[in-house]
Amino acid sequence: MILASLSENKSIEKRVAITPDVVKKYISLGFKVQLIKNYADHLGIKDKDYEQEGANIINNEDELISNSNAILQMNILSDENLKKLKKNQILIGVLNPYSNEKKLKEVALKDIKCFSLELLPRITRAQSMDILSSQANLAGYKAVVDSFAYFQKAIPMMMTAAGTISAAKVLVVGAGVAGLQAIATAKRMGAIVFATDVRIASKEQVESLGGKFLTVDGAENLETEGGYAKETSEDFKKKQEELLKKTLEKIDIVICTALIPGKKAPVIIKKNMIDVMSNGSVIYDLAAVQGGNSELTKVGEIVDINGVKIMGDENILNKLPVSASNLYAKNMFNFVNNLFNKEKKFFEFNLDDEIIQKTMVK
């Protein structure tokens, strides 16, 4: 069985799906690993680093695709390369089936099995494969570091002979994996941290990290069985807006992380709320690509509204591609390991396995 991986479009994606340390793990299962030439050069990982672990380097994309049983990617293949896939091949990655529905249906008609890792169920057995958690951890950390770099004041409280500098006040919107990491990072750097989430269960986690949890009066727990946030009622939204507007008057930095799987990101920070923020404040919107939690976010731009900077990176993990690739490659290996029948040496699509059933794009 041959596993392959092609280069991503590096203008939008610098992460890779296979790193040298997982090559030997695949080989130990009985796979051959083939990669396109200069696969991870941009990360400082040379072809010889992969070859030393047992991978084969191929110079021709057509040959690489044609000879492989499974193709492991970060994102969906280009339209041109999708057309080259053949019957019984497997494609695994973050395929975004909501946006790529038509493409994936056409691929499925050719009897090609596609697995999208962002659809993994939140169960204990899938934790080692959970790409959303591993990548969100890094995103939450980096969002804080970048927003602090743009904030033109010191973060921790400092007592000096010349006077005292007050600690920066940070609000984290959404206390999922990215949000919790943002809280932890901001606290470590000396900020006073507040957080809000529609899931009441997040309160204990926020407070365990030293954050203050902001609760809407009469709030109910808006959490799905899978641990994700539900959409809120209009009454809840109105109460949340009133609470946030009052809070934002004293906040220096906002980190937005709120997402609803498969849907447009909820707009939480409205223009009238931004208007009450102090000149020099920063909003970092991790939900930018899905529409943004801030009403004024623009993807790939830093918007200045009366001195408040709103940052909407298209792919924040392109700023940490080596760390992100290392985690993603391990998640991918654990998924492939679960999909592979080690005794019979072939991929087994057991739909009684919730992991396989939930991630298979039909």
C-alpha positions in Angstrom: 0.0 0.0 0.0 1.4 3.4 -1.1 0.7 6.6 0.8 1.4 9.9 -1.1 1.3 13.6 -0.5 1.5 16.5 -2.9 2.6 20.1 -2.3 -0.2 22.5 -1.2 -0.8 25.8 -2.8 1.9 27.6 -0.7 0.4 31.0 -1.3 -2.5 30.1 1.0 -1.2 27.0 2.9 2.2 26.3 4.3 1.4 23.3 6.4 2.1 19.7 5.2 0.4 16.4 6.0 3.5 14.2 6.4 6.6 15.1 8.5 9.8 13.0 8.6 9.1 11.6 12.1 5.8 10.0 11.0 7.3 8.4 7.8 9.0 5.7 9.8 5.7 5.0 11.7 3.9 4.5 8.4 6.6 2.2 7.2 6.4 0.2 10.4 2.8 -0.5 9.5 3.8 -1.8 6.1 3.2 1.3 3.9 5.4 2.8 1.3 5.5 6.6 1.5 6.0 8.8 -1.7 6.3 12.5 -1.7 6.6 15.1 -4.4 10.1 16.7 -4.9 10.8 19.7 -2.6 7.7 18.7 -0.6 8.6 20.7 2.6 11.5 22.8 1.5 9.7 25.9 2.6 9.7 24.7 6.2 13.4 24.0 6.1 12.8 20.2 5.8 14.8 18.8 2.9 14.0 15.8 0.7 17.0 14.0 2.2 15.4 14.3 5.7 12.4 12.3 4.4 14.6 9.8 2.4 16.6 9.1 5.5 13.4 7.9 7.2 12.5 5.7 4.2 10.3 7.9 2.0 10.6 7.9 -1.8 10.8 11.3 -3.6 8.9 11.6 -6.9 9.4 14.4 -9.4 6.2 13.9 -11.3 2.7 14.7 -9.9 0.9 12.5 -12.4 3.1 9.5 -11.5 2.7 10.2 -7.8 -1.1 10.3 -8.0 -1.4 7.3 -10.3 0.7 5.0 -8.2 -0.8 5.8 -4.8 -3.5 4.0 -2.8 -4.2 6.9 -0.5 -3.3 10.6 -0.7 -2.9 12.6 2.5 -3.2 16.3 2.3 -3.8 19.4 4.4 -6.5 20.8 2.1 -8.5 19.5 -0.9 -6.5 18.9 -4.1 -6.6 21.3 -7.0 -9.4 20.8 -9.5 -6.9 19.5 -12.0 -5.5 16.9 -9.6 -8.9 15.8 -8.4 -9.7 14.8 -12.0 -6.6 12.5 -12.0 -7.9 10.4 -9.0 -9.0 6.9 -10.0 -11.3 4.2 -8.7 -10.6 2.8 -5.2 -8.2 5.6 -4.2 -8.6 7.3 -0.9 -8.3 11.1 -0.2 -7.8 12.3 3.4 -7.5 15.9 4.6 -9.4 18.9 5.7 -11.7 18.8 2.7 -14.3 21.3 3.8 -17.4 19.4 2.4 -19.7 22.3 3.1 -17.8 24.6 0.6 -16.6 21.8 -1.7 -19.8 19.7 -1.8 -20.1 19.6 -5.6 -16.4 18.7 -6.2 -16.6 15.9 -3.6 -19.8 14.4 -5.0 -18.2 14.2 -8.4 -15.1 12.5 -6.8 -17.4 10.0 -4.9 -19.1 9.0 -8.2 -15.8 7.6 -9.3 -15.8 5.3 -6.3 -13.1 7.3 -4.5 -13.4 7.4 -0.7 -12.9 10.8 0.8 -12.4 11.5 4.5 -12.6 15.0 6.0 -10.8 15.2 9.4 -12.7 18.3 10.6 -15.8 16.1 10.9 -14.2 13.8 13.5 -16.6 13.1 16.4 -15.7 14.4 19.8 -15.2 11.1 21.5 -12.4 9.9 23.7 -11.1 7.4 21.1 -10.7 10.2 18.5 -8.8 12.7 20.7 -5.4 11.7 19.2 -6.8 12.4 15.7 -8.6 15.7 16.6 -7.1 18.2 14.1 -9.5 20.9 15.2 -8.1 20.8 18.8 -4.4 20.5 17.8 -4.6 23.4 15.3 -6.9 25.6 17.5 -4.5 25.4 20.4 -1.8 26.9 18.2 -4.2 29.5 16.7 -5.4 30.7 20.2 -1.7 31.1 21.3 -0.6 32.9 18.2 -3.7 35.3 18.2 -2.7 36.5 21.6 1.0 37.0 20.7 0.1 38.8 17.5 -2.5 41.1 19.1 -0.1 42.0 21.9 2.5 42.9 19.3 0.0 45.4 17.7 -1.1 46.8 21.1 1.1 49.7 21.9 1.2 49.4 25.7 2.8 47.0 28.1 0.7 43.9 29.0 1.5 43.1 32.7 1.1 45.5 35.5 4.4 47.3 36.3 5.2 49.2 39.4 8.0 51.6 38.9 9.5 54.7 40.7 7.9 56.8 38.0 4.4 55.3 38.5 2.3 52.2 37.9 1.4 50.8 34.5 -2.0 49.0 34.7 -2.3 45.5 33.3 -4.0 45.1 29.9 -7.6 43.8 29.9 -8.4 41.0 27.5 -11.8 39.6 26.4 -11.9 36.2 24.8 -15.1 35.5 22.9 -15.7 31.7 22.7 -14.1 29.4 25.3 -13.4 26.4 23.1 -9.9 25.0 22.5 -8.6 28.2 20.9 -10.3 30.4 23.4 -9.0 28.5 26.4 -5.4 28.6 25.0 -5.9 32.3 24.4 -6.9 32.8 28.0 -4.0 30.7 29.3 -1.5 32.6 27.1 -2.8 36.1 28.0 -2.8 35.2 31.7 0.8 34.0 31.5 1.8 37.3 30.0 0.2 39.2 32.8 -3.1 40.4 31.4 -6.4 40.5 33.2 -8.7 38.1 31.3 -12.4 38.0 30.8 -14.2 35.4 28.7 -17.7 34.6 27.4 -19.3 31.6 25.8 -22.9 30.3 25.2 -21.9 27.0 26.8 -22.3 27.4 30.6 -20.1 24.3 31.0 -17.1 26.5 29.9 -17.4 28.6 33.1 -15.4 26.2 35.2 -12.7 25.8 32.6 -12.3 29.6 32.2 -12.1 30.1 35.9 -9.5 27.3 36.3 -7.2 29.3 34.0 -7.6 32.5 36.0 -10.2 34.1 33.7 -13.4 35.8 34.8 -16.5 34.3 33.0 -19.2 36.7 31.8 -22.6 35.2 32.0 -25.8 36.5 30.4 -28.6 36.6 33.1 -30.9 33.6 32.7 -28.6 31.9 30.2 -29.2 28.2 29.4 -26.5 25.8 28.3 -26.4 26.0 24.5 -24.2 23.0 23.8 -24.6 20.2 21.3 -24.1 16.5 22.2 -20.7 16.8 20.4 -19.5 19.6 22.6 -20.0 22.4 20.1 -22.0 25.6 20.5 -25.5 25.9 19.3 -27.1 28.9 17.6 -28.6 31.3 20.1 -32.1 32.8 20.4 -32.8 36.5 19.5 -33.5 37.2 23.2 -30.1 35.7 24.2 -28.4 37.7 21.5 -29.9 40.9 22.8 -28.8 40.3 26.4 -25.4 39.2 25.2 -25.0 42.4 23.2 -25.9 44.6 26.2 -23.4 42.8 28.4 -20.6 42.9 25.8 -21.1 46.6 25.0 -20.8 47.5 28.7 -17.7 45.2 29.1 -15.9 46.5 25.9 -15.7 50.0 27.4 -12.9 48.8 29.6 -11.3 46.1 27.3 -8.0 46.7 25.5 -7.8 43.5 23.4 -10.5 41.1 22.1 -9.7 37.6 20.8 -12.7 36.2 18.8 -12.9 32.4 18.5 -16.6 31.6 18.3 -17.6 29.2 15.5 -20.6 26.9 14.7 -19.5 23.8 12.7 -20.7 24.0 9.1 -22.2 27.5 9.4 -21.3 31.1 9.1 -19.6 32.4 12.2 -21.9 34.3 14.5 -21.6 38.1 14.5 -21.0 38.9 18.1 -19.0 42.2 18.1 -21.2 44.8 16.4 -20.1 48.2 15.1 -21.9 50.1 18.0 -19.8 48.0 20.5 -16.5 48.8 18.7 -17.4 52.5 18.9 -17.2 52.4 22.7 -13.7 50.8 22.7 -10.6 53.0 23.4 -8.3 54.3 20.7 -5.4 51.8 20.4 -7.5 48.7 21.3 -7.1 45.5 19.2 -9.6 42.9 18.0 -8.1 39.6 16.6 -10.8 37.7 14.8 -9.9 34.0 14.4 -13.3 33.4 12.8 -12.5 35.8 9.9 -12.6 33.1 7.1 -16.0 31.9 8.2 -17.4 35.5 8.1 -16.0 36.8 11.4 -17.3 37.4 14.9 -16.8 41.1 14.4 -19.2 42.9 12.1 -16.3 44.9 10.5 -13.7 42.1 10.0 -12.2 41.8 6.6 -10.3 38.6 5.6 -6.6 39.2 5.1 -6.7 42.9 6.3 -6.1 45.0 9.4 -9.1 47.4 9.5 -8.7 50.6 11.6 -11.9 52.0 13.0 -11.3 55.2 15.0 -8.0 53.8 16.2 -9.3 50.3 17.0 -7.4 47.7 14.9 -9.4 44.7 13.7 -7.2 41.8 12.5 -8.6 39.1 10.2 -5.8 36.7 9.1 -6.8 34.3 6.4 -4.7 31.5 7.9 -3.0 32.3 11.2 -1.3 28.9 11.2 0.8 29.9 8.2 2.7 31.8 10.9 3.4 28.6 12.8 3.6 26.1 9.9 6.3 23.8 11.4 4.6 23.3 14.8 1.2 23.1 13.1 2.5 20.5 10.6 4.0 18.4 13.3 0.7 18.1 15.2 -1.4 17.7 12.1 0.9 14.9 10.7 0.5 13.0 14.0 -3.3 13.4 13.9 -3.3 12.1 10.4 -1.2 9.1 11.3 -3.5 8.1 14.1 -6.5 8.4 11.7 -4.8 6.3 9.0 -3.8 3.8 11.7 -7.4 3.4 12.7 -8.6 3.0 9.1 -5.9 0.4 8.2 -6.5 -3.3 8.9 -3.0 -4.4 10.1 -3.6 -8.1 9.7 -5.0 -8.0 6.2 -2.9 -5.0 5.1 -5.6 -3.0 3.5 -8.0 -0.1 4.3 -11.2 -1.2 5.9 -14.3 1.0 5.8 -16.1 -0.2 8.9 -19.1 2.0 9.1 -19.9 0.7 12.6 -16.8 2.7 13.7 -18.2 6.2 14.5 -14.8 7.7 13.5 -15.0 6.3 10.0 -18.7 6.8 9.6 -18.6 10.5 10.6 -15.6 11.5 8.5 -16.5 9.7 5.3 -17.8 12.2 2.8 -20.7 10.7 0.9 
